[in-house]
Amino acid sequence: MFSSLCFSLPPGAHSNLLLLIGTIMAERFLYLPSIGFAGCLVVAVYAVCRRLPRVAPAALALVCVAFAARTYTRNFDWFDDLTIWTSAAKLGPPAISRIAAWQPT
């Protein structure tokens, strides 16, 4: 219950639907909802794996290790401006802002 409220309520406060707050949607507004989503995901995995109680922690640990490995490999892209924009140009969809920022000198 708490996780679902953390996931659903915060975006309503800054969605500019009820009250204009003068800012656009940004990742800083998604920290609390992402924690709520993770909590809902844990509850869902445990609900699915009721008959096999050891499977749920193993599955969640595997997901955590996979994300940790991805984070570790991504950290090398943050060496300098050239490496981050080169990585963004390779991995992301084409965008003029990324292409304009990626100017090897």
GULOVO-410711 format. One record per residue: residue number from 1; residue in three letters; x, y, z of N, C-alpha, C in turn. Coordinates in nm, 3 decimals, always signed. Layout:
// GULOVO-410711
{seq: NUM, type: ALA, nxx: X, nyy: Y, nzz: Z, caxx: X, cayy: Y, cazz: Z, cxx: X, cyy: Y, czz: Z}
...
END
This chain:
// GULOVO-410711
{seq: 1, type: MET, nxx: +0.082, nyy: -0.118, nzz: +0.000, caxx: +0.000, cayy: +0.000, cazz: +0.000, cxx: +0.087, cyy: +0.126, czz: +0.000}
{seq: 2, type: PHE, nxx: +0.187, nyy: +0.128, nzz: +0.091, caxx: +0.275, cayy: +0.244, cazz: +0.099, cxx: +0.352, cyy: +0.263, czz: -0.031}
{seq: 3, type: SER, nxx: +0.402, nyy: +0.154, nzz: -0.089, caxx: +0.477, cayy: +0.163, cazz: -0.214, cxx: +0.391, cyy: +0.215, czz: -0.327}
{seq: 4, type: SER, nxx: +0.267, nyy: +0.169, nzz: -0.334, caxx: +0.180, cayy: +0.217, cazz: -0.442, cxx: +0.148, cyy: +0.365, czz: -0.426}
{seq: 5, type: LEU, nxx: +0.136, nyy: +0.412, nzz: -0.302, caxx: +0.114, cayy: +0.555, cazz: -0.281, cxx: +0.237, cyy: +0.637, czz: -0.316}
{seq: 6, type: CYS, nxx: +0.356, nyy: +0.585, nzz: -0.281, caxx: +0.480, cayy: +0.654, cazz: -0.319, cxx: +0.497, cyy: +0.660, czz: -0.469}
{seq: 7, type: PHE, nxx: +0.445, nyy: +0.560, nzz: -0.538, caxx: +0.456, cayy: +0.557, cazz: -0.683, cxx: +0.355, cyy: +0.649, czz: -0.751}
{seq: 8, type: SER, nxx: +0.235, nyy: +0.659, nzz: -0.697, caxx: +0.129, cayy: +0.729, cazz: -0.769, cxx: +0.106, cyy: +0.873, czz: -0.725}
{seq: 9, type: LEU, nxx: +0.128, nyy: +0.906, nzz: -0.600, caxx: +0.096, cayy: +1.041, cazz: -0.553, cxx: +0.196, cyy: +1.151, czz: -0.592}
{seq: 10, type: PRO, nxx: +0.326, nyy: +1.132, nzz: -0.580, caxx: +0.417, cayy: +1.243, cazz: -0.610, cxx: +0.406, cyy: +1.302, czz: -0.751}
{seq: 11, type: PRO, nxx: +0.388, nyy: +1.222, nzz: -0.855, caxx: +0.376, cayy: +1.285, cazz: -0.987, cxx: +0.255, cyy: +1.378, czz: -0.999}
{seq: 12, type: GLY, nxx: +0.152, nyy: +1.352, nzz: -0.923, caxx: +0.035, cayy: +1.439, cazz: -0.928, cxx: +0.062, cyy: +1.578, czz: -0.873}
{seq: 13, type: ALA, nxx: +0.155, nyy: +1.587, nzz: -0.780, caxx: +0.184, cayy: +1.716, cazz: -0.718, cxx: +0.260, cyy: +1.811, czz: -0.812}
{seq: 14, type: HIS, nxx: +0.334, nyy: +1.757, nzz: -0.905, caxx: +0.411, cayy: +1.843, cazz: -0.995, cxx: +0.382, cyy: +1.816, czz: -1.142}
{seq: 15, type: SER, nxx: +0.264, nyy: +1.768, nzz: -1.171, caxx: +0.229, cayy: +1.738, cazz: -1.309, cxx: +0.175, cyy: +1.857, czz: -1.386}
{seq: 16, type: ASN, nxx: +0.158, nyy: +1.971, nzz: -1.320, caxx: +0.104, cayy: +2.093, cazz: -1.380, cxx: -0.040, cyy: +2.076, czz: -1.427}
{seq: 17, type: LEU, nxx: -0.111, nyy: +1.978, nzz: -1.375, caxx: -0.252, cayy: +1.959, cazz: -1.411, cxx: -0.344, cyy: +2.039, czz: -1.319}
{seq: 18, type: LEU, nxx: -0.320, nyy: +2.033, nzz: -1.190, caxx: -0.405, cayy: +2.104, cazz: -1.095, cxx: -0.351, cyy: +2.242, czz: -1.061}
{seq: 19, type: LEU, nxx: -0.221, nyy: +2.252, nzz: -1.051, caxx: -0.156, cayy: +2.376, cazz: -1.011, cxx: -0.033, cyy: +2.395, czz: -1.097}
{seq: 20, type: LEU, nxx: -0.022, nyy: +2.509, nzz: -1.163, caxx: +0.092, cayy: +2.536, cazz: -1.248, cxx: +0.211, cyy: +2.573, czz: -1.160}
{seq: 21, type: ILE, nxx: +0.314, nyy: +2.490, nzz: -1.161, caxx: +0.429, cayy: +2.515, cazz: -1.076, cxx: +0.545, cyy: +2.579, czz: -1.152}
{seq: 22, type: GLY, nxx: +0.534, nyy: +2.594, nzz: -1.281, caxx: +0.633, cayy: +2.665, cazz: -1.359, cxx: +0.758, cyy: +2.588, czz: -1.393}
{seq: 23, type: THR, nxx: +0.751, nyy: +2.458, nzz: -1.393, caxx: +0.867, cayy: +2.378, cazz: -1.431, cxx: +0.819, cyy: +2.260, czz: -1.515}
{seq: 24, type: ILE, nxx: +0.910, nyy: +2.206, nzz: -1.592, caxx: +0.875, cayy: +2.091, cazz: -1.675, cxx: +0.908, cyy: +1.963, czz: -1.600}
{seq: 25, type: MET, nxx: +0.861, nyy: +1.853, nzz: -1.652, caxx: +0.890, cayy: +1.723, cazz: -1.591, cxx: +1.038, cyy: +1.693, czz: -1.606}
{seq: 26, type: ALA, nxx: +1.100, nyy: +1.650, nzz: -1.500, caxx: +1.242, cayy: +1.619, cazz: -1.502, cxx: +1.269, cyy: +1.500, czz: -1.413}
{seq: 27, type: GLU, nxx: +1.390, nyy: +1.444, nzz: -1.425, caxx: +1.420, cayy: +1.323, cazz: -1.349, cxx: +1.423, cyy: +1.349, czz: -1.199}
{seq: 28, type: ARG, nxx: +1.445, nyy: +1.471, nzz: -1.157, caxx: +1.446, cayy: +1.498, cazz: -1.012, cxx: +1.309, cyy: +1.475, czz: -0.949}
{seq: 29, type: PHE, nxx: +1.204, nyy: +1.479, nzz: -1.028, caxx: +1.070, cayy: +1.454, cazz: -0.977, cxx: +1.037, cyy: +1.305, czz: -0.973}
{seq: 30, type: LEU, nxx: +1.123, nyy: +1.221, nzz: -1.027, caxx: +1.093, cayy: +1.078, cazz: -1.035, cxx: +1.168, cyy: +0.992, czz: -0.935}
{seq: 31, type: TYR, nxx: +1.246, nyy: +1.053, nzz: -0.844, caxx: +1.318, cayy: +0.973, cazz: -0.745, cxx: +1.223, cyy: +0.900, czz: -0.651}
{seq: 32, type: LEU, nxx: +1.130, nyy: +0.969, nzz: -0.589, caxx: +1.037, cayy: +0.905, cazz: -0.496, cxx: +0.944, cyy: +0.806, czz: -0.567}
{seq: 33, type: PRO, nxx: +0.887, nyy: +0.840, nzz: -0.685, caxx: +0.807, cayy: +0.739, cazz: -0.754, cxx: +0.887, cyy: +0.615, czz: -0.794}
{seq: 34, type: SER, nxx: +1.016, nyy: +0.629, nzz: -0.825, caxx: +1.095, cayy: +0.511, cazz: -0.860, cxx: +1.118, cyy: +0.421, czz: -0.740}
{seq: 35, type: ILE, nxx: +1.129, nyy: +0.479, nzz: -0.621, caxx: +1.139, cayy: +0.397, cazz: -0.499, cxx: +1.008, cyy: +0.323, czz: -0.476}
{seq: 36, type: GLY, nxx: +0.895, nyy: +0.392, nzz: -0.497, caxx: +0.765, cayy: +0.327, cazz: -0.484, cxx: +0.747, cyy: +0.216, czz: -0.586}
{seq: 37, type: PHE, nxx: +0.794, nyy: +0.238, nzz: -0.709, caxx: +0.785, cayy: +0.135, cazz: -0.812, cxx: +0.870, cyy: +0.014, czz: -0.774}
{seq: 38, type: ALA, nxx: +0.990, nyy: +0.038, nzz: -0.722, caxx: +1.075, cayy: -0.073, cazz: -0.680, cxx: +1.008, cyy: -0.153, czz: -0.568}
{seq: 39, type: GLY, nxx: +0.944, nyy: -0.083, nzz: -0.475, caxx: +0.873, cayy: -0.152, cazz: -0.368, cxx: +0.757, cyy: -0.236, czz: -0.421}
{seq: 40, type: CYS, nxx: +0.683, nyy: -0.181, nzz: -0.515, caxx: +0.573, cayy: -0.257, cazz: -0.577, cxx: +0.627, cyy: -0.378, czz: -0.652}
{seq: 41, type: LEU, nxx: +0.742, nyy: -0.363, nzz: -0.717, caxx: +0.803, cayy: -0.475, cazz: -0.789, cxx: +0.844, cyy: -0.586, czz: -0.693}
{seq: 42, type: VAL, nxx: +0.900, nyy: -0.551, nzz: -0.581, caxx: +0.940, cayy: -0.651, cazz: -0.481, cxx: +0.818, cyy: -0.725, czz: -0.427}
{seq: 43, type: VAL, nxx: +0.713, nyy: -0.651, nzz: -0.396, caxx: +0.590, cayy: -0.715, cazz: -0.347, cxx: +0.532, cyy: -0.809, czz: -0.453}
{seq: 44, type: ALA, nxx: +0.534, nyy: -0.766, nzz: -0.579, caxx: +0.482, cayy: -0.850, cazz: -0.688, cxx: +0.564, cyy: -0.976, czz: -0.706}
{seq: 45, type: VAL, nxx: +0.696, nyy: -0.965, nzz: -0.701, caxx: +0.781, cayy: -1.084, cazz: -0.716, cxx: +0.758, cyy: -1.181, czz: -0.602}
{seq: 46, type: TYR, nxx: +0.748, nyy: -1.131, nzz: -0.481, caxx: +0.721, cayy: -1.220, cazz: -0.367, cxx: +0.582, cyy: -1.283, czz: -0.377}
{seq: 47, type: ALA, nxx: +0.484, nyy: -1.211, nzz: -0.430, caxx: +0.350, cayy: -1.268, cazz: -0.446, cxx: +0.349, cyy: -1.378, czz: -0.551}
{seq: 48, type: VAL, nxx: +0.425, nyy: -1.361, nzz: -0.658, caxx: +0.432, cayy: -1.462, cazz: -0.763, cxx: +0.507, cyy: -1.586, czz: -0.714}
{seq: 49, type: CYS, nxx: +0.607, nyy: -1.567, nzz: -0.633, caxx: +0.693, cayy: -1.677, cazz: -0.588, cxx: +0.657, cyy: -1.728, czz: -0.449}
{seq: 50, type: ARG, nxx: +0.532, nyy: -1.730, nzz: -0.413, caxx: +0.492, cayy: -1.777, cazz: -0.280, cxx: +0.523, cyy: -1.923, czz: -0.257}
{seq: 51, type: ARG, nxx: +0.507, nyy: -2.004, nzz: -0.359, caxx: +0.530, cayy: -2.148, cazz: -0.342, cxx: +0.678, cyy: -2.182, czz: -0.336}
{seq: 52, type: LEU, nxx: +0.759, nyy: -2.100, nzz: -0.396, caxx: +0.904, cayy: -2.122, cazz: -0.393, cxx: +0.969, cyy: -2.001, czz: -0.325}
{seq: 53, type: PRO, nxx: +0.976, nyy: -2.002, nzz: -0.193, caxx: +1.019, cayy: -1.882, cazz: -0.121, cxx: +1.165, cyy: -1.841, czz: -0.146}
{seq: 54, type: ARG, nxx: +1.248, nyy: -1.931, nzz: -0.193, caxx: +1.388, cayy: -1.895, cazz: -0.219, cxx: +1.409, cyy: -1.837, czz: -0.357}
{seq: 55, type: VAL, nxx: +1.312, nyy: -1.846, nzz: -0.442, caxx: +1.326, cayy: -1.795, cazz: -0.579, cxx: +1.318, cyy: -1.643, czz: -0.581}
{seq: 56, type: ALA, nxx: +1.231, nyy: -1.585, nzz: -0.502, caxx: +1.212, cayy: -1.440, cazz: -0.505, cxx: +1.338, cyy: -1.364, czz: -0.466}
{seq: 57, type: PRO, nxx: +1.404, nyy: -1.396, nzz: -0.354, caxx: +1.528, cayy: -1.324, cazz: -0.323, cxx: +1.637, cyy: -1.345, czz: -0.428}
{seq: 58, type: ALA, nxx: +1.644, nyy: -1.466, nzz: -0.483, caxx: +1.744, cayy: -1.492, cazz: -0.586, cxx: +1.716, cyy: -1.411, czz: -0.712}
{seq: 59, type: ALA, nxx: +1.590, nyy: -1.402, nzz: -0.751, caxx: +1.554, cayy: -1.325, cazz: -0.870, cxx: +1.581, cyy: -1.176, czz: -0.849}
{seq: 60, type: LEU, nxx: +1.546, nyy: -1.125, nzz: -0.733, caxx: +1.571, cayy: -0.984, cazz: -0.704, cxx: +1.720, cyy: -0.955, czz: -0.694}
{seq: 61, type: ALA, nxx: +1.797, nyy: -1.048, nzz: -0.637, caxx: +1.942, cayy: -1.030, cazz: -0.631, cxx: +2.003, cyy: -1.031, czz: -0.770}
{seq: 62, type: LEU, nxx: +1.953, nyy: -1.115, nzz: -0.857, caxx: +2.002, cayy: -1.119, cazz: -0.995, cxx: +1.976, cyy: -0.987, czz: -1.067}
{seq: 63, type: VAL, nxx: +1.859, nyy: -0.931, nzz: -1.047, caxx: +1.826, cayy: -0.801, cazz: -1.107, cxx: +1.918, cyy: -0.692, czz: -1.052}
{seq: 64, type: CYS, nxx: +1.942, nyy: -0.694, nzz: -0.922, caxx: +2.033, cayy: -0.595, cazz: -0.861, cxx: +2.174, cyy: -0.608, czz: -0.914}
{seq: 65, type: VAL, nxx: +2.224, nyy: -0.730, nzz: -0.930, caxx: +2.359, cayy: -0.751, cazz: -0.983, cxx: +2.367, cyy: -0.705, czz: -1.128}
{seq: 66, type: ALA, nxx: +2.263, nyy: -0.731, nzz: -1.206, caxx: +2.263, cayy: -0.687, cazz: -1.346, cxx: +2.266, cyy: -0.534, czz: -1.355}
{seq: 67, type: PHE, nxx: +2.187, nyy: -0.467, nzz: -1.274, caxx: +2.188, cayy: -0.320, cazz: -1.276, cxx: +2.320, cyy: -0.264, czz: -1.222}
{seq: 68, type: ALA, nxx: +2.379, nyy: -0.330, nzz: -1.123, caxx: +2.509, cayy: -0.286, cazz: -1.071, cxx: +2.618, cyy: -0.300, czz: -1.177}
{seq: 69, type: ALA, nxx: +2.614, nyy: -0.409, nzz: -1.253, caxx: +2.712, cayy: -0.428, cazz: -1.360, cxx: +2.695, cyy: -0.322, czz: -1.469}
{seq: 70, type: ARG, nxx: +2.571, nyy: -0.291, nzz: -1.502, caxx: +2.546, cayy: -0.187, cazz: -1.603, cxx: +2.593, cyy: -0.051, czz: -1.553}
{seq: 71, type: THR, nxx: +2.572, nyy: -0.023, nzz: -1.426, caxx: +2.618, cayy: +0.103, cazz: -1.368, cxx: +2.770, cyy: +0.111, czz: -1.370}
{seq: 72, type: TYR, nxx: +2.836, nyy: +0.001, nzz: -1.337, caxx: +2.982, cayy: +0.000, cazz: -1.337, cxx: +3.037, cyy: +0.026, czz: -1.476}
{seq: 73, type: THR, nxx: +2.981, nyy: -0.038, nzz: -1.577, caxx: +3.031, cayy: -0.016, cazz: -1.713, cxx: +2.997, cyy: +0.124, czz: -1.763}
{seq: 74, type: ARG, nxx: +2.887, nyy: +0.178, nzz: -1.720, caxx: +2.847, cayy: +0.312, cazz: -1.763, cxx: +2.935, cyy: +0.421, czz: -1.700}
{seq: 75, type: ASN, nxx: +2.991, nyy: +0.394, nzz: -1.583, caxx: +3.074, cayy: +0.493, cazz: -1.516, cxx: +3.196, cyy: +0.532, czz: -1.599}
{seq: 76, type: PHE, nxx: +3.247, nyy: +0.443, nzz: -1.682, caxx: +3.362, cayy: +0.477, cazz: -1.766, cxx: +3.327, cyy: +0.580, czz: -1.874}
{seq: 77, type: ASP, nxx: +3.198, nyy: +0.593, nzz: -1.905, caxx: +3.156, cayy: +0.693, cazz: -2.003, cxx: +3.164, cyy: +0.835, czz: -1.947}
{seq: 78, type: TRP, nxx: +3.172, nyy: +0.849, nzz: -1.816, caxx: +3.172, cayy: +0.980, cazz: -1.752, cxx: +3.313, cyy: +1.035, czz: -1.730}
{seq: 79, type: PHE, nxx: +3.411, nyy: +0.985, nzz: -1.804, caxx: +3.548, cayy: +1.030, cazz: -1.787, cxx: +3.565, cyy: +1.178, czz: -1.820}
{seq: 80, type: ASP, nxx: +3.513, nyy: +1.219, nzz: -1.933, caxx: +3.516, cayy: +1.361, cazz: -1.972, cxx: +3.399, cyy: +1.388, czz: -2.066}
{seq: 81, type: ASP, nxx: +3.389, nyy: +1.511, nzz: -2.113, caxx: +3.276, cayy: +1.548, cazz: -2.200, cxx: +3.274, cyy: +1.470, czz: -2.330}
{seq: 82, type: LEU, nxx: +3.391, nyy: +1.445, nzz: -2.386, caxx: +3.396, cayy: +1.373, cazz: -2.513, cxx: +3.344, cyy: +1.231, czz: -2.499}
{seq: 83, type: THR, nxx: +3.385, nyy: +1.161, nzz: -2.392, caxx: +3.340, cayy: +1.022, cazz: -2.378, cxx: +3.190, cyy: +1.014, czz: -2.348}
{seq: 84, type: ILE, nxx: +3.136, nyy: +1.107, nzz: -2.270, caxx: +2.993, cayy: +1.100, cazz: -2.240, cxx: +2.910, cyy: +1.129, czz: -2.364}
{seq: 85, type: TRP, nxx: +2.948, nyy: +1.226, nzz: -2.443, caxx: +2.869, cayy: +1.258, cazz: -2.562, cxx: +2.889, cyy: +1.156, czz: -2.672}
{seq: 86, type: THR, nxx: +3.009, nyy: +1.096, nzz: -2.679, caxx: +3.030, cayy: +0.988, cazz: -2.776, cxx: +2.941, cyy: +0.869, czz: -2.742}
{seq: 87, type: SER, nxx: +2.935, nyy: +0.835, nzz: -2.615, caxx: +2.848, cayy: +0.726, cazz: -2.571, cxx: +2.702, cyy: +0.759, czz: -2.596}
{seq: 88, type: ALA, nxx: +2.663, nyy: +0.881, nzz: -2.569, caxx: +2.523, cayy: +0.920, cazz: -2.591, cxx: +2.488, cyy: +0.914, czz: -2.739}
{seq: 89, type: ALA, nxx: +2.582, nyy: +0.953, nzz: -2.825, caxx: +2.556, cayy: +0.948, cazz: -2.969, cxx: +2.545, cyy: +0.805, czz: -3.019}
{seq: 90, type: LYS, nxx: +2.623, nyy: +0.713, nzz: -2.960, caxx: +2.619, cayy: +0.573, cazz: -3.003, cxx: +2.495, cyy: +0.500, czz: -2.952}
{seq: 91, type: LEU, nxx: +2.460, nyy: +0.523, nzz: -2.824, caxx: +2.356, cayy: +0.443, cazz: -2.760, cxx: +2.215, cyy: +0.498, czz: -2.777}
{seq: 92, type: GLY, nxx: +2.200, nyy: +0.628, nzz: -2.783, caxx: +2.067, cayy: +0.688, cazz: -2.785, cxx: +2.015, cyy: +0.710, czz: -2.925}
{seq: 93, type: PRO, nxx: +1.887, nyy: +0.746, nzz: -2.934, caxx: +1.831, cayy: +0.779, cazz: -3.065, cxx: +1.887, cyy: +0.914, czz: -3.113}
{seq: 94, type: PRO, nxx: +1.884, nyy: +0.938, nzz: -3.242, caxx: +1.939, cayy: +1.064, cazz: -3.293, cxx: +1.862, cyy: +1.185, czz: -3.236}
{seq: 95, type: ALA, nxx: +1.937, nyy: +1.282, nzz: -3.187, caxx: +1.878, cayy: +1.405, cazz: -3.135, cxx: +1.975, cyy: +1.518, czz: -3.165}
{seq: 96, type: ILE, nxx: +1.923, nyy: +1.629, nzz: -3.209, caxx: +2.008, cayy: +1.741, cazz: -3.249, cxx: +2.086, cyy: +1.797, czz: -3.131}
{seq: 97, type: SER, nxx: +2.029, nyy: +1.793, nzz: -3.011, caxx: +2.101, cayy: +1.845, cazz: -2.894, cxx: +2.224, cyy: +1.760, czz: -2.864}
{seq: 98, type: ARG, nxx: +2.212, nyy: +1.627, nzz: -2.880, caxx: +2.325, cayy: +1.540, cazz: -2.856, cxx: +2.430, cyy: +1.554, czz: -2.965}
{seq: 99, type: ILE, nxx: +2.385, nyy: +1.570, nzz: -3.088, caxx: +2.478, cayy: +1.585, cazz: -3.199, cxx: +2.552, cyy: +1.718, czz: -3.188}
{seq: 100, type: ALA, nxx: +2.482, nyy: +1.823, nzz: -3.147, caxx: +2.545, cayy: +1.955, cazz: -3.132, cxx: +2.645, cyy: +1.956, czz: -3.017}
{seq: 101, type: ALA, nxx: +2.618, nyy: +1.885, nzz: -2.910, caxx: +2.708, cayy: +1.883, cazz: -2.797, cxx: +2.831, cyy: +1.797, czz: -2.823}
{seq: 102, type: TRP, nxx: +2.819, nyy: +1.701, nzz: -2.913, caxx: +2.929, cayy: +1.609, cazz: -2.942, cxx: +3.013, cyy: +1.667, czz: -3.056}
{seq: 103, type: GLN, nxx: +3.107, nyy: +1.750, nzz: -3.020, caxx: +3.196, cayy: +1.811, cazz: -3.119, cxx: +3.339, cyy: +1.778, czz: -3.081}
{seq: 104, type: PRO, nxx: +3.392, nyy: +1.669, nzz: -3.136, caxx: +3.531, cayy: +1.636, cazz: -3.102, cxx: +3.625, cyy: +1.748, czz: -3.148}
{seq: 105, type: THR, nxx: +3.715, nyy: +1.787, nzz: -3.060, caxx: +3.809, cayy: +1.894, cazz: -3.096, cxx: +3.946, cyy: +1.842, czz: -3.118}
END
